[in-house]
């Protein structure tokens, strides 16, 4: 009976802790918004906007004519200046939608002493900063099931307000929806969900042909399992508890299970031609932001190439 009471008390504590952490989100959002804007501004200063060739109206640059492309692409006025043929390229101006999913489930509130932020804070900072970068580049940003796509300059404020007024208990993975084929999806989560759920979610999101990037955000303690002695582990979402008599004896199996889980996620994203990477909260948020921005630039270049091939066929 005493053991049952102890377990019940532990479950109550876990539930109260998760509830308190969700309430504290409202208090911490202003700080997270400011940090996101600071990081986004620093990154923007190192970039040159979204100027890239495509179907737009603003002149971007001249390039050499490539044998085999339509002769009507040649700019004869510019070509008359020397012995080469040139094509006048326009800036790509067709904004597309980027859906960003920051996991706000209870497990994301975990933070060890080695972490700069909790997983939740890091996910929100990067989501806000990425949205700021994308809107500055002319794209539209939305949150699946929560915020319709917008190109508003106050996109961070809109995202924060949508989360503050969201009464739904959010799952770790994004809800089912059908993005357009040219959409981009960014999932920021600890991805500790069962592999069957992850596989089903990615299959649904990619069914229309949309491209995506999946980032597993983890705490340093979740990487190395730095525990020893008798430790009680509380599952933050179900409230269940597991007691380890000698926690250090679990480390080897734990690390192997994490590696296997990641290999399975990577195999699935590779099959779908999506990007997958991990990010530890002891590292800088700007590092993850740059990775996402660069990865999406490559992805959009691939989409433009596909569109051109389709038009030429």
Legacy VTK file of the C-alpha trace (Angstrom):
# vtk DataFile Version 3.0
C-alpha trace
ASCII
DATASET POLYDATA
POINTS 313 float
0.000 0.000 0.000
2.847 2.391 0.896
4.508 1.744 -2.465
1.220 2.432 -4.277
0.762 5.697 -2.376
4.302 6.739 -3.185
3.759 6.042 -6.876
0.453 7.974 -6.834
2.121 10.935 -5.125
4.837 10.868 -7.779
2.283 10.885 -10.583
0.479 13.852 -9.015
3.755 15.758 -8.735
4.552 15.030 -12.402
1.122 16.235 -13.523
1.380 19.410 -11.459
4.873 20.042 -12.796
3.703 19.747 -16.409
0.740 22.046 -15.672
3.020 24.622 -14.062
5.423 24.504 -16.984
2.602 25.116 -19.466
1.412 28.097 -17.408
4.931 29.536 -17.296
4.977 29.687 -21.100
2.839 32.832 -20.992
5.360 34.495 -18.697
8.401 33.450 -20.718
7.079 34.269 -24.204
8.153 37.958 -24.166
11.742 36.918 -23.424
11.674 34.233 -26.105
10.304 36.702 -28.661
13.088 39.197 -27.908
15.744 36.485 -28.148
14.289 35.249 -31.450
14.362 38.756 -32.923
17.951 39.257 -31.784
19.104 36.010 -33.403
17.122 36.652 -36.581
18.591 40.151 -36.943
22.125 38.828 -36.481
21.570 36.172 -39.135
19.863 38.585 -41.547
22.950 40.809 -41.485
24.967 37.868 -42.792
22.568 37.077 -45.607
21.616 38.845 -48.824
17.867 38.340 -48.789
16.261 35.806 -51.052
17.550 37.167 -54.350
17.652 34.204 -56.694
16.776 33.543 -60.292
13.223 32.700 -61.239
9.917 33.908 -62.640
9.575 37.483 -61.363
9.526 41.068 -62.539
12.629 42.577 -60.893
15.924 42.344 -62.779
18.570 40.360 -60.954
21.566 39.670 -63.199
22.838 38.706 -66.647
24.286 35.259 -67.234
25.819 33.499 -70.211
23.408 31.820 -72.632
23.487 28.019 -72.339
23.349 25.964 -75.525
20.002 24.218 -75.866
17.780 26.745 -74.078
15.177 28.758 -76.081
16.672 31.542 -78.192
13.958 33.961 -77.007
15.709 33.997 -73.629
18.618 35.921 -75.133
18.894 39.616 -74.273
20.075 40.874 -77.674
20.756 44.436 -76.476
23.210 43.232 -73.823
24.668 40.559 -76.117
25.464 43.168 -78.784
28.109 44.704 -76.492
30.589 41.834 -76.945
31.028 38.409 -78.531
28.867 36.436 -76.063
25.152 35.785 -75.746
23.504 36.757 -72.442
20.226 35.948 -70.731
18.489 38.494 -68.518
17.474 36.757 -65.273
14.643 37.973 -63.085
14.378 37.645 -59.312
12.245 34.773 -57.999
9.156 36.439 -56.516
6.610 33.656 -56.118
6.162 33.391 -52.356
5.344 29.931 -51.094
4.217 28.683 -47.707
6.437 27.345 -44.952
4.637 25.455 -42.188
6.559 25.487 -38.886
5.659 23.068 -36.094
7.287 23.794 -32.706
6.511 20.870 -30.396
4.832 22.212 -27.219
4.045 18.897 -25.561
5.005 18.439 -21.868
8.206 16.490 -22.609
9.668 19.610 -24.257
9.787 21.449 -20.909
12.737 19.354 -19.699
16.044 21.131 -19.089
19.159 19.818 -17.353
21.941 21.910 -15.834
24.000 21.603 -19.019
21.300 23.173 -21.216
21.093 26.825 -22.247
17.323 26.574 -22.641
14.634 23.988 -22.173
13.746 22.099 -25.328
10.481 24.054 -25.458
12.228 27.417 -25.218
14.791 26.470 -27.850
12.117 25.212 -30.230
10.069 28.396 -29.886
13.072 30.711 -30.253
14.146 28.996 -33.466
10.566 28.828 -34.793
10.061 32.561 -34.195
13.452 33.517 -35.633
12.982 31.323 -38.705
9.562 32.872 -39.330
11.097 36.350 -39.123
13.770 35.394 -41.666
11.285 33.823 -44.043
8.839 36.736 -43.990
11.740 39.154 -44.533
12.520 37.077 -47.616
8.975 37.317 -48.948
7.642 33.934 -47.834
4.443 33.070 -45.958
4.563 31.237 -42.628
1.884 29.216 -40.858
1.511 26.818 -37.925
-0.447 23.624 -38.724
-3.822 23.625 -37.002
-3.134 26.911 -35.229
-2.240 29.834 -37.512
-3.054 30.410 -41.170
-0.126 31.336 -43.448
0.830 35.000 -43.264
3.490 37.275 -44.725
2.952 39.909 -42.015
6.036 41.682 -40.705
4.641 41.070 -37.214
4.653 37.312 -37.788
6.378 36.599 -34.448
3.701 38.486 -32.534
0.985 36.621 -34.423
2.593 33.273 -33.625
2.981 34.141 -29.934
-0.623 35.329 -29.660
-1.898 32.193 -31.382
-0.051 30.034 -28.856
-1.219 32.085 -25.867
-4.859 31.646 -26.881
-4.495 27.972 -27.804
-6.514 25.885 -25.331
-5.880 22.574 -27.099
-3.459 20.115 -25.527
-0.928 19.713 -28.295
0.635 16.407 -29.233
4.324 16.078 -29.976
3.807 15.686 -33.721
1.928 18.070 -36.060
-1.749 17.420 -36.777
-2.852 15.815 -40.002
-3.320 18.272 -42.861
-2.649 18.417 -46.590
0.019 20.992 -47.531
0.423 22.082 -51.134
3.078 20.372 -53.231
5.292 23.487 -53.160
5.040 23.936 -49.382
7.915 23.476 -46.987
7.403 21.877 -43.563
9.704 22.309 -40.564
9.166 20.035 -37.557
10.965 21.012 -34.336
10.414 18.265 -31.766
12.228 15.932 -29.399
10.722 13.101 -31.478
10.427 10.688 -28.583
7.113 9.468 -30.032
6.854 5.822 -31.146
8.369 5.276 -34.578
5.034 4.096 -35.946
3.509 7.516 -35.152
6.458 9.385 -36.646
6.335 7.293 -39.813
2.579 7.820 -40.212
2.885 11.579 -39.654
5.673 12.030 -42.194
3.845 9.879 -44.736
0.750 12.056 -44.430
2.645 15.358 -44.653
4.664 14.277 -47.686
1.800 12.643 -49.594
1.090 15.799 -51.621
4.751 16.160 -52.606
5.676 18.791 -50.013
9.271 18.876 -48.818
10.232 18.989 -45.175
12.932 19.250 -42.551
12.775 17.341 -39.280
14.880 18.492 -36.330
15.190 16.449 -33.162
15.804 18.870 -30.290
17.308 17.135 -27.273
18.774 18.043 -23.911
22.442 17.126 -23.259
21.299 14.700 -20.551
19.162 12.890 -23.109
22.265 12.367 -25.220
24.598 10.956 -22.591
22.338 9.584 -19.799
24.538 10.984 -16.970
22.694 9.260 -14.124
23.905 6.906 -11.419
22.572 5.288 -8.281
18.871 4.987 -7.513
16.899 7.325 -9.786
13.166 7.732 -10.370
12.330 8.735 -13.939
8.964 10.430 -14.506
7.339 10.347 -17.948
6.016 13.928 -18.236
3.052 13.257 -20.522
1.587 10.068 -19.044
2.842 10.713 -15.504
4.201 7.175 -15.171
7.349 6.463 -13.166
10.242 4.060 -13.616
12.785 3.421 -10.843
16.366 2.420 -11.607
18.300 0.828 -8.767
21.641 1.431 -10.496
20.933 3.924 -13.260
24.485 3.785 -14.603
23.880 0.178 -15.680
21.170 1.427 -18.071
23.405 3.848 -19.959
24.663 1.429 -22.623
21.211 0.148 -23.538
19.796 3.666 -23.484
22.394 5.085 -25.883
21.897 2.111 -28.220
18.109 2.596 -28.220
18.479 6.314 -28.999
20.856 5.558 -31.874
18.446 2.968 -33.293
15.515 5.390 -33.023
17.456 8.056 -34.909
18.565 5.615 -37.575
14.916 4.715 -38.169
13.903 8.380 -38.428
16.797 9.096 -40.793
15.879 6.123 -42.978
12.319 7.417 -43.252
13.322 11.000 -44.058
15.861 9.777 -46.609
13.150 7.713 -48.276
10.959 10.816 -48.537
13.886 13.029 -49.598
13.443 15.169 -46.470
16.202 16.599 -44.296
16.860 15.282 -40.785
19.249 16.509 -38.125
19.619 16.659 -34.354
20.189 19.726 -32.196
21.329 19.764 -28.567
20.194 22.636 -26.349
23.753 23.175 -25.108
24.587 24.521 -28.583
23.620 27.900 -30.034
20.173 28.609 -31.463
21.764 30.627 -34.293
23.573 27.492 -35.453
20.280 25.652 -35.920
18.682 28.694 -37.558
21.436 28.880 -40.178
21.186 25.158 -40.858
17.448 25.447 -41.467
17.757 28.532 -43.663
20.526 27.015 -45.782
18.707 23.695 -46.104
15.536 25.390 -47.241
17.436 27.468 -49.799
18.778 24.261 -51.365
15.318 22.707 -51.285
13.714 25.668 -53.046
16.433 25.623 -55.688
15.491 22.011 -56.368
11.819 22.962 -56.648
12.603 25.723 -59.139
14.604 23.270 -61.232
11.695 20.831 -61.237
9.243 23.547 -62.230
11.461 24.664 -65.112
11.763 21.101 -66.383
7.992 20.721 -66.200
7.394 23.927 -68.132
9.857 22.946 -70.786
8.384 19.481 -71.320
LINES 1 314
313 0 1 2 3 4 5 6 7 8 9 10 11 12 13 14 15 16 17 18 19 20 21 22 23 24 25 26 27 28 29 30 31 32 33 34 35 36 37 38 39 40 41 42 43 44 45 46 47 48 49 50 51 52 53 54 55 56 57 58 59 60 61 62 63 64 65 66 67 68 69 70 71 72 73 74 75 76 77 78 79 80 81 82 83 84 85 86 87 88 89 90 91 92 93 94 95 96 97 98 99 100 101 102 103 104 105 106 107 108 109 110 111 112 113 114 115 116 117 118 119 120 121 122 123 124 125 126 127 128 129 130 131 132 133 134 135 136 137 138 139 140 141 142 143 144 145 146 147 148 149 150 151 152 153 154 155 156 157 158 159 160 161 162 163 164 165 166 167 168 169 170 171 172 173 174 175 176 177 178 179 180 181 182 183 184 185 186 187 188 189 190 191 192 193 194 195 196 197 198 199 200 201 202 203 204 205 206 207 208 209 210 211 212 213 214 215 216 217 218 219 220 221 222 223 224 225 226 227 228 229 230 231 232 233 234 235 236 237 238 239 240 241 242 243 244 245 246 247 248 249 250 251 252 253 254 255 256 257 258 259 260 261 262 263 264 265 266 267 268 269 270 271 272 273 274 275 276 277 278 279 280 281 282 283 284 285 286 287 288 289 290 291 292 293 294 295 296 297 298 299 300 301 302 303 304 305 306 307 308 309 310 311 312
